[in-house]
Amino acid sequence: MNPTTLESLLDESTGLRERIASFKEVLLANLVMVGEIPAPTWQEENRIRFLTDRFRECGLDQISTDELNNAVAVLPGTEGTSNILVGAHVDTVFTSAVDHTVRIDPKTASGPGVADNSLGLAAIASMPDLLSGLGVQLKSNLVLMGSTRSLGRGNLEGIRFFLENTTIDPIRAATLIEGVHLGRLSYNSLGALRAEIHCKIPEDYNWSEFGASGAIAVLNDVITGIQRLPIPKRPRTSVVLGSINAGNAYNTVAMRGSLQLELRSEDTEMVSVIGQRISDIVEETASITQTSVWMEDIARRAPGGISFTHPLTRCARDVMERLEITPVVAPSSGELSALIDAGIPGITLGLTRGSNVHTIQEAIEIEPMFSGLTQLITILQAIDAGLCDEPKI
């Protein structure tokens, strides 16, 4: 008999972890197979093929891909009157030129993308075997999804397309999975502006002018201007300078360059205000340096989400506490915002601890992922039992 109270679910969760640990070989096998398939944004088709093949091997028959190559499979519930979405993004930040070999050691797994987000996708691929082996049967349909075009210029196109076009209805709630970090609990999204600032030195540039310099120095002027901006603490606002790309050699002046940044704030108006100030800095820099400098908007997102006291958030915190996982509450700038826009209650969870994320030395710890999967399955059971629904007034 499936538990129907949160307390009974919490009581079962401590023993559930050891049972999940017995599926270690299945989880690691899926991690290695998916992790060794390159999947830069817009080139995820091979990972999608792997995922749909795994769904078929698990005996699922409601399997589909859409125009943006999202992979979706439905694990039928005993009643099937509602649906719970569990998703992980497929793409990674690494190109196919990078060696994607995944190494398994006694305590860790390492390789490009294992933390973000090969482990998340491996968990999706393993979910039918896990639930079947654990004897967990939900009343709701479980919608398993691998979403494409999530990162960078992909701008969450995959999950947005799915939510706008799916015939699966209603989606009661959703849980998004990231490989790291265990304890992550995101239930709301900040407003954001993701942009690239480009610099191009003209072919007829007058190098004799006072202050004449290459693209790197020009972008540095932009960065200096951004760092001088007064960034408020309330509403919480930050500018993340993500990456800079310019130049080819020690002794050659860089003629082109680009700066990637993300502006985040709890307030939509603040995103607009600071975004305009950054745009002004770019325009001023172009005028002073007599170079071509411009700002390209990649994505804009509105803030929102469920509250800290929402039953889904409260349930997640209770589960973490019982499993001795310390919650790290932080807003998301990822796929959670697509759920928010669609009006679907959702959270983002991390599965394990990791290090060197977004480098070729990326690594995750194996043992903590059993706690991460326990929290996930317990929360899914709670959603299924109606324990995470907002009370009707």
Secondary structure, DSSP 8 states (H G I E B T S, - for coil): ----SHHHHHHHHHHHHHHHHTTHHHHHHHHHHHHTS--BTT--HHHHHHHHHHHHHTT--EEEE-TT--EEEEE--SS-SSEEEEEEE--BS--TTS----EE-SSEEESTTIIIIIHHHHHHHHHHHHHHHHT---SSEEEEEEE-S-SGGGTTHHHHHHHHH-----EEEEEEEEEE-TTEEE-EE-EEEEEEEEEE--TT--TTSTT---HHHHHHHHHHHHHTS---TTTTEEEEEEEEEE-S-TTS---EEEEEEEEEES-HHHHHHHHHHHHHHHHHHHHHHTSEEEEEEEEEE--EE--TTSHHHHHHHHHHHHTT---EE--BSSTHHHHHHHT--EEEEEEE-EESTTSTT-EEESTHHHHHHHHHHHHHHHHHTTTTS----
